[in-house]
Amino acid sequence: MDVLDFLVHGFAVALQPQHLLLAMAGCIIGTLIGALPGLGPVNGVALLIPLAFNFGLEPTAALILLVSVYYGCMYGGRISSIVLNIPGDEPAMMTTLDGYPMAQAGRGGEALGLSAVASFVGAIIATIGLTLFAPLLVKVAIRFGPAEYFALFVLAFATIGGVTSGSFTKSFIAAALGLLLGTVGIDPATSVARYTFGWYELYDGIDYIVALVGLFAVSECLLFLERDPDQATASLKVGSAVPGMRRAIACAPTIGRGSIIGFISGVLPGAGASLGSFLAYVLEKRWWGTRGRFGTGDPRGVAAPEAGNNAAAGGALIPMLSLGIPGSGTTAILLALLLSMNITPGPLLFEQQPDMVWGLVAALFIGNLMLLVLNIPLVGLFAKMLQAPAWFLMPMVTLVAFVGIFSLNNSAFDLYMMLAFGVLGYLLRKLDIPTVPVVLGLLLGGQMEFNLRRAMSISGGDWSILWSSGITIGIYAFAVSLLLAGLAYAMVIKKRLE
C-alpha cells in the first residue's frame, strides 16, 4: 500500500504543467535523435545535459526531461533500423534482421507500428518492475557499509564488458583510464592536489558533463569529418502503421517474453539494452525453430528485440537509483547529472528525494504513453527526416555542444577540456576501445576510493574487512560468475566468427 501512496504522489508531481511539457519535449527530441544513425541514447542524453543546466531546471524537472530523451531515443532507434537497415544504436541492431526485410517487402509501416507497440509494452513492464522492486532493493541496500559498497563497485567493473560490444580487454583498458582520470583533483584524505599540473581549474576534479559531451558528441563530429558528406539517403515508401498494431495482438506472447528477458538484463549491472535485445531475439528464434521465418521478415523478429531493449532501458534505472550503480551507459550519464547536482543516488535517495524519485517513475508511465501516441501517426514524418543531409545535422550538434558547455561556467577552460576529451574519444573509437567504460571509471572511481578508505579506517588497516560479511562474499561470487559467463560468451562468439 505504501508503494501505491508514493506512486499517487508521484503522479501529482509528474502531472504539473512544466513537467508534462518537459516530458513531451524530451520524447520528441529523443525520438528524433534516436532515429539518426550513430547517435543513440548515450549521445542524445549527453548532448541535452548542458541545456538542462543552462535553463536552470531543478533536479526533478531535469531528470524527467533527460529520461524522456532516453526513452525517446530507444523508440527512435528502430526507425533507421527498419527504413535504412542502419541501427540508430547498438540495441536496435537486432531489429534490422527482420525489420528491414519487412520494409523491402512494402511492410515498413507495419514493422514500425509493431515495434512501437512492442517498445511501449516492454517499457511499461519495466516501469512496473521499477515501481515494485526498487524499494525492495533499497531495504536491502540500507544495511550496506563501506565494504559492501566497495564490493558493489567491484561488481560494476567486473561486468563492465557487457556495457559495450567490444572485447573485455579493451573494456578494462578503458575502465582503467577512467579510474586514472577520476583521481585528478584534491585528494579527499590528504588535501593534496593530484595530477592537476598546476591548473587550479582541476582542483575540483574533471567535470563529468564536460567529459561526457567531449567523449560522445565531439568525437562523433570528428568521425563525421572522415565520411562522405554527400552521402544521400534513398527515399522509401513507409505506408500505414495500423497493420502493425493489429499484428501486435498476435505477437503478444513474444512481446511478453522479450519484455521479461530485457528487464532482467537491464537490472544486471553492465548488461544493458544490447544484451536484452540480443537475448530476446535469439531465445524467441529458438522458441519457434523451423516454424519461424526469422531473418526474412518475421514480425516476431521485430517484436522480440524491441520489447527487450526498451524493457532493459527501464530495468537499468533500478541499480542506478537504488544503489548508485549504473546499469547501462546512458544511466551512467544520468548518474553524472545527479552527482553534478549534489544528489547521491543510493538507498537514502528514496527517503531524501521522494518527490524526484516517484515523480520520475510516474513520468515514465506518462512519457511512454506519449511516445506511443507520437510514434504511430508520425511514422512517415520520422522516416522522411532521415533524408536530411548529415552535413547539415552534425554542425548543429557541434554548435549545441559548444554553447552548452561554455554556458555551464562561462569558462574557456571547459571548452578546451571538451575538445581534449573529444580528441581522446576519437582516438579511442579509432582503436575500437569503447568510451562508456571510461565514463564509468570516471564516475565511480572517486566513490570506490572513498569507500575503500572508509573500510580501511574502520578496520585499522585490516584488508579482511572487504570480505568479512556474507553480503560481500555473495557480491564477489556474483561478480566472478558474471565475469566468467561473459568471457565464455565472448569465446563462443569469437569461434563462430572464425
C-alpha positions in Angstrom: 0.0 0.0 0.0 2.9 2.3 0.7 4.1 1.9 -2.9 0.7 2.9 -4.2 0.6 6.0 -2.0 4.1 7.0 -3.2 3.0 6.4 -6.8 -0.1 8.6 -6.4 2.1 11.3 -5.0 4.5 10.8 -7.9 1.7 11.4 -10.4 0.8 14.6 -8.6 4.4 15.7 -9.3 4.6 14.5 -12.9 1.3 16.0 -13.9 2.5 19.5 -13.2 2.3 21.6 -16.4 6.1 22.2 -16.5 6.9 18.5 -16.1 4.4 17.5 -18.7 5.8 19.9 -21.2 9.4 18.7 -20.5 8.3 15.1 -20.9 6.7 15.9 -24.2 9.7 17.8 -25.4 12.1 15.0 -24.3 10.0 12.4 -26.1 10.0 14.3 -29.3 13.7 15.3 -29.2 14.8 11.8 -28.1 12.8 10.1 -30.9 14.5 12.5 -33.5 18.0 11.9 -32.1 17.4 8.1 -31.8 16.4 8.0 -35.4 19.7 9.5 -36.6 22.2 6.6 -37.3 25.1 6.5 -34.9 23.9 8.9 -32.2 21.6 6.9 -29.9 20.6 7.5 -26.3 24.1 7.9 -24.9 24.9 10.8 -27.2 21.4 12.2 -27.0 21.3 12.4 -23.2 24.9 13.7 -23.1 24.1 16.5 -25.5 21.0 17.6 -23.6 22.6 17.7 -20.2 24.2 21.2 -20.7 20.9 22.6 -21.9 19.2 21.3 -18.7 21.8 23.2 -16.6 21.5 26.3 -18.8 17.7 26.5 -18.4 18.2 26.3 -14.6 16.0 23.2 -14.3 15.6 21.8 -10.8 16.7 18.1 -10.3 13.2 16.6 -10.8 12.5 18.6 -14.0 16.0 17.9 -15.4 15.7 14.2 -14.7 12.2 13.9 -16.3 13.5 15.7 -19.4 16.6 13.5 -19.8 14.9 10.2 -19.0 12.2 11.1 -21.6 15.0 11.8 -24.1 16.5 8.4 -23.1 13.2 6.5 -23.7 12.6 8.5 -26.9 16.0 7.5 -28.2 15.2 3.9 -27.5 11.9 4.2 -29.5 13.6 6.2 -32.3 16.5 3.8 -32.8 14.2 1.4 -34.6 13.2 3.9 -37.3 16.6 3.9 -39.2 17.0 0.2 -38.5 13.8 -0.7 -40.3 13.8 2.0 -43.0 17.5 2.2 -43.8 19.0 -1.1 -42.4 21.2 1.2 -40.3 20.8 0.8 -36.5 20.3 4.0 -34.6 22.2 2.5 -31.8 23.6 -0.9 -30.6 20.3 -2.3 -29.1 18.5 -1.6 -32.4 20.9 -3.8 -34.4 18.8 -6.9 -33.9 15.7 -5.1 -35.3 17.4 -4.8 -38.7 17.4 -8.6 -39.2 13.7 -8.7 -39.8 12.6 -5.1 -39.8 14.5 -4.1 -43.0 13.2 -7.2 -45.0 9.7 -6.2 -44.0 10.3 -2.7 -45.3 11.7 -4.1 -48.5 8.6 -6.1 -48.9 6.5 -2.9 -48.6 5.6 -3.6 -44.9 7.7 -0.9 -43.4 4.8 0.9 -41.8 3.6 -2.4 -40.3 7.1 -3.1 -38.9 7.3 0.4 -37.4 3.8 0.2 -35.8 4.6 -3.2 -34.4 7.9 -2.1 -33.0 6.2 1.0 -31.4 3.7 -1.2 -29.6 6.4 -3.7 -28.5 8.5 -0.9 -27.2 5.6 0.5 -25.3 4.7 -2.8 -23.6 8.4 -3.5 -22.8 8.9 -0.1 -21.3 5.7 -0.3 -19.2 6.6 -3.7 -17.8 10.0 -2.4 -16.9 8.5 0.7 -15.2 6.1 -1.5 -13.2 9.2 -3.6 -12.2 11.0 -0.4 -11.2 8.0 0.6 -9.1 7.9 -2.8 -7.3 11.5 -3.9 -7.0 13.5 -0.6 -6.5 12.0 0.0 -3.0 12.8 -3.7 -2.0 16.4 -3.3 -3.2 16.6 -0.1 -1.1 15.6 -2.0 2.0 18.5 -4.4 1.5 21.0 -1.7 0.5 20.3 0.4 3.6 22.2 -2.3 5.5 25.3 -1.8 3.4 28.5 -0.4 4.9 31.7 0.9 3.1 32.9 -2.7 2.5 29.6 -3.7 0.9 29.6 -0.6 -1.3 33.2 -1.3 -2.4 32.1 -4.8 -3.4 29.3 -3.3 -5.5 31.8 -1.1 -7.3 33.9 -4.2 -7.9 30.8 -5.9 -9.3 30.2 -2.9 -11.6 33.7 -3.1 -13.0 33.7 -6.9 -13.2 30.7 -6.7 -15.6 31.8 -3.6 -17.4 32.5 -5.6 -20.6 28.8 -6.1 -21.0 28.1 -2.4 -21.4 29.6 -2.4 -24.9 30.0 -4.9 -27.7 33.8 -4.6 -27.6 36.3 -7.1 -26.1 36.8 -7.5 -22.4 40.4 -6.5 -22.6 39.7 -3.2 -24.3 36.8 -2.5 -21.9 39.0 -2.9 -18.9 41.7 -0.7 -20.5 39.0 2.0 -21.0 37.8 1.5 -17.4 41.4 1.8 -16.0 41.8 5.0 -18.0 38.5 6.3 -16.4 39.8 5.4 -12.9 43.0 7.3 -13.6 41.1 10.4 -14.7 38.9 10.1 -11.6 42.0 10.6 -9.4 42.6 14.1 -10.8 41.9 16.8 -8.2 42.3 17.3 -4.5 42.9 14.1 -2.5 39.9 13.8 -0.1 42.1 12.3 2.6 45.3 14.4 2.5 44.0 17.5 0.7 47.0 17.3 -1.7 46.5 18.2 -5.4 46.9 15.1 -7.6 47.7 15.3 -11.4 46.4 18.9 -11.7 49.7 20.2 -13.4 49.2 23.5 -11.6 45.8 24.2 -13.1 43.5 25.3 -10.4 40.5 24.6 -12.6 41.3 20.9 -12.0 41.4 21.1 -8.2 37.7 20.0 -8.0 38.4 17.2 -10.5 37.3 16.7 -14.0 33.8 18.0 -14.7 31.6 15.0 -15.6 29.5 16.9 -18.1 32.4 18.4 -20.0 34.0 14.9 -20.3 30.7 13.3 -21.4 30.0 15.8 -24.2 33.5 15.6 -25.4 33.8 11.9 -25.4 30.5 11.3 -27.2 29.2 14.3 -29.1 32.5 15.9 -30.2 34.2 12.6 -31.1 31.1 11.8 -33.2 31.6 15.1 -35.1 35.3 14.3 -35.7 34.4 10.9 -37.1 31.8 12.5 -39.3 34.6 14.5 -41.0 36.0 11.3 -42.4 32.8 10.3 -44.0 31.4 11.2 -47.4 29.4 14.5 -46.8 27.5 14.0 -50.0 26.1 10.6 -49.0 22.4 10.7 -49.6 19.6 8.6 -48.4 17.2 6.9 -50.8 13.5 7.5 -50.3 11.3 4.7 -49.2 7.5 4.5 -49.0 6.7 3.5 -45.4 3.0 3.0 -45.5 0.5 2.9 -42.7 1.4 1.7 -39.2 -2.1 0.4 -38.3 -1.5 -3.2 -39.6 1.5 -3.3 -37.1 -0.8 -2.6 -34.2 -3.1 -5.4 -35.2 -0.1 -7.7 -35.6 1.0 -6.8 -32.1 -2.0 -8.7 -30.7 -0.8 -11.9 -32.5 2.7 -11.3 -31.2 1.6 -10.6 -27.6 3.4 -13.8 -26.2 6.6 -12.8 -28.0 6.4 -9.3 -26.6 5.8 -10.6 -23.1 8.7 -12.9 -23.2 11.0 -10.3 -24.7 10.0 -7.8 -22.0 10.8 -10.1 -19.1 14.2 -11.1 -20.6 15.0 -7.5 -21.3 14.0 -6.3 -17.8 16.3 -8.9 -16.2 19.1 -8.0 -18.5 18.7 -4.3 -17.6 18.8 -4.9 -13.8 22.1 -6.7 -14.1 24.9 -4.1 -13.8 26.8 -3.8 -17.1 24.4 -5.9 -19.1 22.2 -3.2 -20.6 19.8 -3.0 -23.6 22.2 -4.5 -26.1 22.2 -7.8 -24.2 18.4 -7.6 -23.6 17.7 -7.1 -27.3 20.1 -9.9 -28.3 18.8 -12.5 -25.8 15.2 -11.7 -26.6 15.7 -12.2 -30.3 17.9 -15.4 -30.0 15.6 -17.1 -27.5 12.5 -16.2 -29.5 14.1 -17.6 -32.6 14.9 -20.9 -30.8 11.4 -21.0 -29.3 9.9 -21.1 -32.8 12.6 -23.1 -34.5 11.7 -24.1 -38.0 8.2 -22.8 -37.6 9.5 -19.2 -37.8 10.8 -17.1 -40.7 13.4 -15.2 -38.7 15.8 -13.2 -40.8 13.4 -12.9 -43.8 10.8 -10.5 -42.4 9.2 -12.4 -39.5 7.2 -9.8 -37.4 8.2 -11.7 -34.2 11.8 -10.8 -35.1 10.9 -7.2 -34.7 8.7 -7.5 -31.7 11.1 -9.5 -29.5 14.2 -7.3 -29.7 12.2 -4.0 -29.4 10.4 -5.2 -26.3 13.7 -6.5 -24.9 15.7 -3.3 -25.4 13.1 -1.0 -24.0 12.5 -3.2 -21.0 16.2 -3.2 -20.4 16.3 0.5 -20.6 13.8 0.7 -17.7 15.5 -2.1 -15.7 18.8 -0.3 -15.9 17.3 2.6 -13.8 16.8 0.3 -10.8 20.5 -0.2 -9.8 21.2 3.4 -10.7 18.6 4.9 -8.4 18.7 2.4 -5.5 22.4 1.5 -5.4 24.2 4.3 -7.3 25.5 1.7 -9.8 24.6 2.5 -13.4 23.1 -0.5 -15.3 24.0 0.9 -18.8 26.0 3.6 -20.5 23.1 6.0 -20.6 22.3 5.6 -16.9 25.9 6.3 -16.2 25.4 9.7 -17.8 22.2 10.2 -15.7 24.3 9.4 -12.7 26.7 12.1 -13.7 23.8 14.6 -13.8 22.7 13.7 -10.3 26.2 13.9 -8.9 26.6 17.3 -10.6 23.5 18.5 -8.8 25.0 17.2 -5.5 22.4 14.4 -5.3 23.9 11.0 -4.5 21.8 8.0 -5.8 21.5 5.1 -3.3 19.3 3.8 -0.6 18.8 7.2 1.1 17.6 8.8 -2.2 14.1 7.3 -1.8 13.9 8.9 1.7 15.6 12.2 1.0 14.2 12.9 -2.5 10.8 11.1 -2.7 9.3 13.8 -5.0 12.1 13.4 -7.5 12.1 9.5 -7.5 8.4 8.9 -7.6 7.8 11.9 -9.9 10.3 10.3 -12.3 8.5 6.9 -12.0 5.1 8.5 -12.8 6.7 10.5 -15.6 7.9 7.2 -17.2 4.3 5.9 -17.4 3.2 9.2 -18.9 6.2 9.5 -21.2 5.7 6.0 -22.7 2.1 6.7 -23.4 3.1 10.0 -25.1 5.7 8.1 -27.2 3.2 5.5 -28.4 0.7 8.3 -29.4 3.5 10.2 -31.2 5.1 7.3 -33.0 2.1 5.8 -34.6 0.8 8.8 -36.6 4.3 10.4 -37.2 5.9 7.3 -38.7 6.1 8.9 -42.2 7.5 12.2 -40.9 10.3 10.5 -38.9 11.2 8.4 -41.9 11.4 11.5 -44.1 13.6 13.2 -41.5 16.3 10.6 -42.2 16.7 12.1 -45.7 18.2 15.3 -44.2 21.9 15.6 -45.2 24.4 14.8 -42.4 26.5 17.8 -43.4 23.6 19.9 -42.0 22.8 17.9 -38.9 26.3 17.4 -37.5 27.3 21.1 -37.4 24.2 21.8 -35.4 25.2 19.1 -32.9 28.6 20.8 -32.6 27.1 24.2 -32.1 24.8 23.0 -29.3 27.8 21.3 -27.6 30.0 24.4 -27.6 27.2 26.8 -26.5 26.0 24.4 -23.8 29.4 23.7 -22.3 30.5 27.3 -22.3 27.3 28.4 -20.6 27.9 26.0 -17.7 30.6 28.1 -16.0 31.3 30.8 -18.7 34.8 29.2 -18.8 37.0 28.9 -21.9 38.9 26.2 -20.0 35.8 23.9 -20.1 35.8 24.3 -23.9 39.5 23.2 -24.1 38.7 20.2 -21.9 35.8 19.3 -24.0 37.9 19.4 -27.1 40.6 17.4 -25.4 38.1 14.7 -24.4 36.7 14.9 -28.0 40.1 14.0 -29.4 40.5 11.3 -26.8 37.2 9.8 -27.6 38.0 10.0 -31.3 41.3 8.1 -30.8 39.7 5.5 -28.6 37.0 4.8 -31.1 39.5 4.6 -33.9 41.3 2.0 -31.8 38.0 0.2 -31.2 38.2 0.9 -27.5 34.8 1.7 -26.0 34.2 5.1 -24.4 31.4 4.1 -22.0 33.8 2.3 -19.6 35.9 5.5 -19.4 32.8 7.3 -18.2 32.0 4.6 -15.6 35.6 4.7 -14.3 35.5 8.5 -14.1 32.1 8.4 -12.3 32.6 5.5 -9.9 36.3 5.8 -9.2 36.0 8.5 -6.6 33.3 6.8 -4.6 35.1 3.5 -4.9 38.3 5.0 -3.4 36.2 6.8 -0.7 34.5 3.6 0.4 37.8 1.7 0.4 39.4 4.2 2.6 36.5 4.3 5.0 36.6 0.5 5.3 40.3 0.6 6.0 39.9 3.3 8.6 37.1 1.3 10.4 39.2 -1.9 10.4 42.5 -0.2 11.3 44.1 -1.3 8.0 42.8 -4.9 8.1 42.0 -5.9 4.5 39.9 -8.8 5.6 37.0 -6.4 6.2 36.4 -6.3 2.5 35.2 -9.9 2.5 34.2 -10.4 6.1 30.4 -10.3 5.6 28.0 -12.7 3.8 26.8 -9.8 1.6 30.3 -9.0 0.3 31.1 -12.7 -0.3 27.8 -13.0 -2.2 28.5 -9.9 -4.3 32.0 -11.1 -5.1 30.8 -14.5 -6.1 28.1 -13.0 -8.3 30.7 -10.7 -9.9 33.0 -13.7 -10.7 30.2 -15.7 -12.1 29.1 -12.9 -14.4 32.7 -12.3 -15.4 33.2 -16.0 -16.3 29.9 -16.1 -18.1 30.9 -13.0 -20.2 34.3 -14.5 -21.0 32.7 -17.8 -22.1 30.1 -15.9 -24.2 32.9 -13.8 -25.9 34.8 -17.0 -26.7 31.8 -18.7 -28.2 31.1 -15.6 -30.4 34.8 -15.5 -31.5 34.7 -19.1 -32.5 31.6 -18.6 -34.6 33.1 -15.6 -36.3 36.2 -17.8 -37.2 
